[in-house]
Amino acid sequence: MRPAVLNFELSVRPSPEEVAAVIPHLPSAPNVLPRLCSLLREEKISLQELSGMLRLDPGLTARVLQAGNQLAAVRGLHCLSLEDAINQVGFNWIAAMVGKVAKAQVFSRPVSLYDLDAEELWRWSISCALAAELLASHAGEDTSTAYTVGLLHSAGIVAIDEWVMHNAPSISFMPRAVPCDFAESERALLGCTQAEVGAALLRRWGLPANLVEPLRWQNSPYSSAGHSRMACVLSAAKWLRTVVCMDDEREVPPLPEAVVLLPLRLRPEQLARFVVELRIRIGQVRNLVEAVAA
């Protein structure tokens, strides 16, 4: 990986909202969307199966959540989970949306700034979602909300990469130990982090605070007012995500601070044991995607 360029000076630093504005939607996963289109064309997918496939694609999930919350807001409600949003928009709307996205070929591309290819970014998202779901179940938090927060936790990375591609394309970032990941490089360049940009992106889509705030405070979950436990779930999930996604040669990152684990009723050795379960669940997801493709 190329070293981060931390002395690069922008004439005007953008706000998180300005960076978020560069992408109206998240791109879709190239290993999920074609499979989903095939199932819809053959009309051999139930609503439950549709939900199961959609939740493996951060871009499609975000679109359904956005549309579902727009409809729910008319009645003073909101959707925290993909299932809630699906009930709002209905099967036909989803089928039409998937077809439109497929026709536009809005697929994930490598995020060069972070030295991640599209497959790696997808695995990051799915691993974090599954990890957050596991931890939320242990901590007594809502598992659907946790999964969604984990799935979209890196939305800001996509927006920052797009913004930098147009303004400073020669730069790449050097990651730091979790939970902060690339935060030092991001703040040195832009004055904000991907967590702040991701939160701004979710707000633009009209998603509720229960999803926005944990994502915003993922690097310092104990600072969140009213959403600290879910932010702690996400912070600990990022540690699990890193362990299962990193190369075998890399050293295991330091465990999250006690202030992150205590609200979840977790001891460090308990968190480490979740690694095995998470690997199993990731394997199940891969098997599902491959089985649909067969």
Secondary structure as UniProt FT lines:
FT   HELIX           16..20
FT   TURN            21..22
FT   TURN            30..32
FT   HELIX           33..41
FT   TURN            42..43
FT   HELIX           47..54
FT   TURN            55..56
FT   HELIX           58..73
FT   TURN            74..76
FT   HELIX           82..89
FT   HELIX           91..104
FT   HELIX           112..114
FT   HELIX           118..139
FT   HELIX           143..151
FT   TURN            152..154
FT   HELIX           155..167
FT   TURN            169..170
FT   TURN            178..182
FT   HELIX           183..190
FT   HELIX           194..204
FT   TURN            205..206
FT   HELIX           209..216
FT   TURN            217..219
FT   HELIX           221..223
FT   HELIX           228..245
FT   TURN            248..249
FT   HELIX           258..261
FT   HELIX           262..264
FT   HELIX           268..293
//
